[in-house]
Amino acid sequence: MCLLLGATGVGKTLLVKRLQKLSSRDYKGDLGEPPPTRPTVGTDLTDIVAHKITIRELGGCMSPIWSSYYGDCHSLLFMMDASNPTQLSASCVQLLGLLSAEQLAEASVLILFNKIDLPCYMTMEEIKSLIRLTDIIACAKQNITTAEISARKGTGVAGVLHWLQNQHRASS
């Protein structure tokens, strides 16, 4: 199982919908307009299957219970909002907590910096500097990959699906 975690409002639900569309049989090469999102207050738990990969989405409001899902987790998608510097520090604290969890020591991690389509987004260099990403990756037990995406426009979503497929093959 893959966990999709991140603070409230970073775009987790939209990413799940994009991954579903991208992995569907009737996908024609255009992700089109983003599907309408559902309310996320208290309802951030979703299971989907994409290419036989189960993704469990747990929203920011559910972070106190994230650890109860770690046992079955082989890969982890952690999403941050690249357009929100205020929320970035809180997301970094959540990420550090995840990376220090013993149950996730063997999990592969993909950190997603979403909302790169917005005019006010921070560059990877700015983010790396603010959260000391190089130090985090160097000290983590996990294999960590990063990607810049726009769940709204679909930019980088195919790369996320490819990463998920590679992780699924490696864990099977």
C-alpha positions in Angstrom: 0.0 0.0 0.0 1.1 3.6 -0.7 0.1 6.4 1.7 -0.6 9.9 0.3 0.0 12.4 3.2 0.2 16.1 3.5 -1.3 19.1 5.2 -4.9 20.2 4.5 -5.4 21.9 1.1 -2.2 20.9 -0.6 -4.0 19.0 -3.4 -4.0 15.4 -2.4 -7.6 14.7 -3.5 -7.0 16.3 -6.9 -3.8 14.3 -7.4 -5.7 11.0 -6.6 -8.4 12.0 -9.2 -5.7 12.8 -11.8 -3.9 9.5 -11.1 -7.2 7.6 -11.5 -7.9 9.3 -14.9 -4.3 8.8 -16.1 -4.4 5.1 -15.2 -7.9 4.5 -16.6 -8.4 2.5 -19.8 -10.2 5.4 -21.5 -7.4 7.9 -21.0 -6.8 9.6 -24.4 -3.7 11.6 -23.6 -5.3 14.8 -22.2 -6.1 15.2 -18.6 -8.4 18.1 -19.4 -10.0 20.3 -16.8 -9.5 19.2 -13.2 -12.5 17.4 -11.8 -14.5 19.1 -9.0 -12.9 18.5 -5.6 -14.9 17.2 -2.7 -15.0 18.9 0.7 -12.0 17.7 2.8 -13.1 18.5 6.3 -13.2 15.2 8.1 -13.5 13.2 4.9 -9.9 12.9 3.8 -9.8 9.1 3.6 -10.0 7.5 0.2 -8.9 4.2 -1.3 -8.2 4.0 -5.0 -6.7 1.3 -7.2 -4.5 2.4 -10.1 -2.7 -0.4 -12.0 -3.4 -2.6 -8.9 -1.7 0.0 -6.7 -3.7 0.9 -3.6 -3.2 4.5 -2.5 -4.7 5.5 0.8 -5.1 9.3 1.1 -5.0 10.7 4.6 -5.5 14.4 4.9 -3.8 16.9 7.2 -6.8 17.0 9.6 -6.2 13.3 10.2 -2.4 13.6 11.0 -2.9 12.5 14.6 -3.9 9.0 13.4 -1.4 8.7 10.5 0.8 6.3 12.4 -2.0 3.7 12.6 -1.6 3.2 8.8 2.2 2.9 8.7 2.4 -0.9 9.1 1.2 -1.8 5.6 3.0 1.1 3.9 5.6 0.2 1.3 5.8 3.6 -0.3 4.9 7.1 0.8 3.8 10.2 -1.2 4.2 13.3 0.9 2.7 16.5 -0.7 3.6 20.1 0.1 2.2 23.3 -1.2 5.0 25.1 -3.1 2.9 28.3 -3.2 2.4 28.6 0.6 5.6 29.5 2.5 3.8 29.7 5.8 2.5 26.2 5.6 5.8 24.8 4.4 7.4 24.9 7.8 4.4 22.9 9.3 4.7 20.4 6.5 8.4 20.1 7.1 7.7 19.2 10.8 5.2 16.6 9.6 7.7 15.2 7.1 10.4 14.9 9.8 8.0 13.0 12.0 7.2 10.6 9.2 10.9 10.0 8.3 11.7 9.2 12.0 8.9 6.6 12.3 10.5 3.2 12.7 7.6 1.5 10.8 8.5 3.7 7.7 12.2 3.0 7.7 12.0 0.7 4.7 9.4 2.8 2.8 10.4 4.7 -0.4 9.4 8.3 -0.2 8.3 10.7 -3.0 8.1 14.3 -1.8 5.7 16.2 -4.1 5.9 20.0 -4.4 2.4 20.9 -5.7 0.9 24.0 -7.2 3.8 25.0 -9.4 1.3 26.4 -11.8 0.5 29.3 -9.5 2.4 32.6 -10.1 3.6 32.8 -6.4 5.1 29.3 -6.1 8.6 28.9 -4.7 11.3 27.4 -6.8 13.0 24.1 -5.7 16.1 26.1 -4.7 14.0 28.3 -2.4 12.3 25.3 -0.9 15.5 23.3 -0.5 17.0 26.3 1.4 14.0 27.0 3.6 13.5 23.4 4.8 17.1 22.2 4.4 16.0 19.5 2.1 19.5 18.3 1.3 20.2 17.7 5.0 16.8 15.9 5.4 17.6 13.6 2.5 21.1 12.9 3.7 20.0 12.0 7.2 16.9 9.9 6.3 16.9 6.1 6.4 14.5 6.1 3.4 15.2 6.4 -0.3 13.8 9.9 -1.0 12.9 11.3 -4.4 11.4 14.8 -5.1 9.1 16.1 -7.8 7.5 19.3 -8.8 3.9 18.9 -9.9 0.7 20.7 -10.7 -2.2 18.4 -9.8 -4.5 21.1 -11.2 -2.9 21.2 -14.7 -1.6 17.7 -14.6 2.1 18.7 -14.9 4.3 15.9 -13.5 1.4 13.5 -12.7 2.6 11.0 -15.2 5.9 10.9 -13.4 4.2 10.2 -10.1 2.3 7.3 -11.7 5.6 6.0 -13.1 7.2 6.2 -9.7 4.3 4.4 -8.1 4.5 1.6 -10.7 8.2 1.2 -10.1 7.7 1.0 -6.4 4.9 -1.5 -6.8 7.1 -3.7 -9.0 10.0 -3.5 -6.5 7.8 -4.5 -3.5 6.0 -7.4 -5.3 
